[in-house]
Amino acid sequence: MHSAGKSSEIDLEQAAEGMTLASALLDANGSVLLPQDAPLTAAVLAALRRRGIDRCVVWSEEDAPDPAELARQRALRLQRLEHLFRHCADAAGSQALLAQLRNYRQEQA
């Protein structure tokens, strides 16, 4: 996760491609739509508008996380999962759980 920095809540109409979320974006039921530090792309912004999302919290430009550092952190999390599941590679249930955890971890920054 990104360390504390300056963030601001803005209307989604003010959000621009290239901005980065400073906190996870949740739907009305509390489900995570986008994790903290997710980049806003044109496709993401269009999808959020279709879902009726009105506001989001973004990092100020100088406090936005480095994409290379986010990729490194993501790779470390996946490497840790592989290590934790190293002794149960042949068990079908374990493989299904590992696949779900990989998907979940890849969605997080």
QUIDASUL-V703090 format. One record per backbone hydrogen bond with DSSP energy under -1.0 kcal/mol. CO is the residue of the C=O (numbers start at 1). NH is the residue of the N-H. If there is no record, write none. Layout:
BEGIN
CO;NH / CO;NH
END
This chain:
BEGIN
6;60 / 8;58 / 10;56 / 11;14 / 16;19 / 19;40 / 20;59 / 21;37 / 25;33 / 25;34 / 27;30 / 31;27 / 34;25 / 35;38 / 38;21 / 40;18 / 41;45 / 42;46 / 43;47 / 44;48 / 45;49 / 46;50 / 47;51 / 48;53 / 49;52 / 54;12 / 56;10 / 57;22 / 58;8 / 60;63 / 66;70 / 67;71 / 68;72 / 69;73 / 70;74 / 71;75 / 72;76 / 73;77 / 74;78 / 75;79 / 76;80 / 77;81 / 78;82 / 79;83 / 80;84 / 81;85 / 83;86 / 85;88 / 91;95 / 92;96 / 93;97 / 94;98 / 95;99 / 96;100 / 97;101 / 98;102 / 99;103 / 100;104 / 101;105 / 102;106 / 103;107
END
